Amino acid sequence: MKIDKQKAKELHQANRRWLWGSQIGWNYERMMASGFLFAILPTLKRLYKDPDDLKEMMKIHNQFYNTNPFVGPLIVGMDIAIEEDKGVKSKDAVMGLKTGLMGPFAGVGDTIFGVIIPTIFGSIGAYMGLQGNVFGAFLWILMNLVVLFMRYPLLRLGYVQGAKLVGEFGDKLNMLTNAAILLGVTVVGALIPTVVKANVPFIYKSGKVTLKMQSMLNQIMPSLVPVALVALVYWLLGKKNITSTKMIIFVLILSIVLGAFKILG
C-alpha cells in the first residue's frame, strides 16, 4: 500500500503524539484512554466534519483502554485505517479491535520491551561496567535509543496492514511471547555465574582429611550458590505481599549478612 506525503505526515503526527502523550493522562479510571484520544484526535477532526459524529467517536476513544506503550502504535495505525474506510459506522469494530488487542499486545510488549530487552542489555551493560568497560553505559543508552526509534515504524505497519494484521498476527502472539521469555531466561541464566559472586568458605577438617564445602558444591553443580540465591529472589518476587521496595531491602540485608560470613565477594 503506497502512502503519499500528506498521509505520511499525518501518521508521523499521530506517532509523535502517542510517543509523548500516551501516558501523560494515565489514571486509574480510564488508564491510557486520554492518551489514545490525544494521538488520534487530528485524524478524527479530519474524518468527521459533523460535530455530532466527532463527539460520538471522541467518547468511544475516551473509554477504558490500556496496553503497552511500545506496541500501542500498532493499534493506533489499525484504528486509523479502519475509520478511514468505514467512518462512524466503524465504532463497534474499533471498540472490538481495541478491547481484543490491548491485552495480548500488552503481554507481548511488557515481556519484550519491559522485561526481556532491559534485562539482557542491562545485565550485559552492568557486567561490562563491573569490569571497568565504559562502553557498558553507552550500550544501555544505545539500546534505549534503538527501542525509541523502533516505535515509529509500528504505527505505519498497523495502518498499512489494517484489520488484516489482526488475523495474520493474532495467532502468533503467544508463540512470540514464549520465545521472548525463553530467550530472556537463557540469557539471565548464563549471566548468573559471572555477575553473582557467592562462595561457601566453610572447611571441614578431621585429622588429615580436609573437605572444602565449595569444592563439594562445585562437583554437584558449578555456581550452585549464586543460582540458589537468584532463584530465592525470583521466588519471593512471585509472592503477592512482596513489593519491589521490600525486595531491595531484603537483598541489601541478605548481602550484609552473607558478606559478614564471607560468602559474598
N, C-alpha and C positions, 0 to 999 in steps of 0.2 A: 504494500500500500504506500503510495507516494504522498508525502506531506509537503505542502507548499510553505513558503516562508512565513506567511501570516499565521498559519496553523502551528508551525514550529515555535513561533514567538509566543503564542497563547499557551502551548504546552509547557514551554520554559517558564512562563509566568506562574502557572499552576504549580510546577515543580518547586519553584523558588518560594512560593507562599506556603507550600506544605513543609518545606525544609525548615523555615523559620517560624511557622505558626502552628504546626500540627499539635504541639503540646503546651503552647503558651496558655491556652484557655482550659487546660485539663482540670476537671473537677470530678467529685465522686458521684454526681448525679448523672451526667451525660458523658463523662470522660473526654474523649477526643472529638466529640461531635462538632464543637465550635471550630476546632482546627480544620476539620474536613470541609465545613461550610466555607471557612475563610479561603481555603485553597481553591475551591471550585466556584466561588461567588462570581468572578468576572465572566466565566463561561455561562453561568445561569442568567446573568444580565443580558448576555448576547443572545441566548436562545429564547428567552421568554420575555417578549415585549409587553404582553398582557400582565399588568400588576398582580392580578389575582393568581395567575399561573406561577408567577415568580414567588409570591408569598407562600403558595402551597408547596413548591419544591424546596424553598428555604426551610420550611417547617419539617419536611421529610428529612433533610440533611442535618437538621439540628436535633434529631433524636439520638438516643444512646448509640455510641459507636466507640470501639476500642480495638486497636490492633498494634502490631509492632511498627514503629515509625520508619524503619528502614525499608520494609517491603510494602508499606502503605501506598506509595505512589502507583503500584500496580493496580490497586483497586480504584484509585482516583482516575487513572487513564481509562480503565474499562468503563467506569461510570460516564465519563465524558463521551466516549464512543456510543454508548447505548442511548444516552439522552439526545445526542445529535441525530440519531436515527429515528427514535420514536417520540421525542418530545415529552410533553407532560403525561402522555399515556404510558410512559416507561416507569412511572413511580413505583408500581408494585415490583417490577423486575429489578429496579435499582435497590429497593429495600431488601429484596431477597438476595441480591448479589452481595450487598454489604454485610448482611446478617450471616449469610452462609460462608463467606470467605474470611471475615475478620478473625474468627477463632483459629482455623487452620493456618492462616498466614501468620498470625501471632506466634503460634507454636514453632513454625519454621524460622521466622525472623528472630525470635528470642533465643532459639537454640544456636543458630549460626552467628548472628551479629551480637547477641547479648552474652553468649557463653563460650562458644567454640573459638571464634576468632580472637576475642580478648584473652582467653585462657592460653591459647597456643602462642600468640605473639607476645603477650605479656610475660609468660613464663620464659620464653626464649630471650626476650629483652632483659628481664631481670637477671637471668643466669649470666648473660654477657656482661651486665653491669657488675655482678659479683666478681667476675674475672678481670675487671678493670677495663673492659672494652666499652668506650663511649658510644659506639655505634648501636648498642642496645637501646639507648634512649631515642636515637634517631629512627630505629626500626619501629618503635611504638608510635612515634609521631607519623611516620610514613604509612603505617597500617591504617591509622585513623583518617588520613587524607585520602587514601585509596577507597576506603569504605564510604567516605563522604561523597566522592565523585561517582561511585558506583550507583548511588541512589538516583542520579539523573536519568540514565537510560531506562530505568524501570517504568516510569510513567509513560514514556513514549512506547515502550513494549506493550504495556497494558492497553494503550489507545489503539495501536496497530492491530493487535490480536482481538481486542474487544471481548465479546461474550464467548468467542471460540476458545479463548485461553482457559476458561473455566473447565471446559470439557477435556481439553488436552492435558492440562497440568494438574487438575484436581486429584486424579488417582495416583499421582506421583509424589504428592506432598509427604505422605507417611514414609515412603522409601527414602526421600531426600533427608527428612529429619533423622531417620535411623542411621543413615550413612554418616551424617554430620556428627551424631552422638558417638558413633563407633570411632570416627577419626579423632575426636576430642579426647575420648577415654584412652586411646592408644598413645597419643602424644603426652598427655598428663602422666600416664603410667611410665613412659620412657624417661620423663624428666625427674621423677621422684628420686631415684638413686643419686642423681647429680646435684640436685638442689637441696634436698633434705639430708643433712648430715647427722646421723644418730648411731652411736656405738655403745654397746654394753661393756663397761670397763671391768666388770667383776671377774676375778680369777680364783679358781678353786685349787687349793694345794693340800695334798695328803702324802706325806713322806716325800718321795722323789717324783711323785706324779703331780703335774701342773696342767690344769684344764682352763683354757681361756674361753669364757662364755661366748664372746663374739665369734671366735673361730668355729665353735659348735653351731652357732646360728647360721653362719655363712655356709656350712655344709648342708644345712636344711634348705635354706634359700638365701642367696645374697641380698643384702639390703632389706632383710625381713623387718627390722625395727622401723625404718622410715616408711615402709609400706603400711605397717600396722598403725603408725601414727596418723598417716593421711587417711586411712580407712576409718579411724576413730572420728576424725574431724568430719568426714563426709557423712558418717552415720549420725552424728549429733546434729548436723545441718538438716537432716531429714525429720527431726523432731519438731512438733508444732510450736512448742514453747521456747525454742532456741532461735534467737534473732541474730543478725549479723554482729550487732554490738556485743551481745553475750559471748558469741563465738570468738571475737577478737580478744576479749578479756580472758576467756578460758585459755586461748593459745598463748597469751603472754604469761599467765600464771604457770601453765604447763612448761613453757620454755625456761622460766626461772627455776622451777623445781628440778627439771631434768638437767639443767645446766649446773645446779648445785651438786648433783651426783655425777657430773662429768659425762653424762650420756649424750647431750647435745654439744656439738663443737663445730 
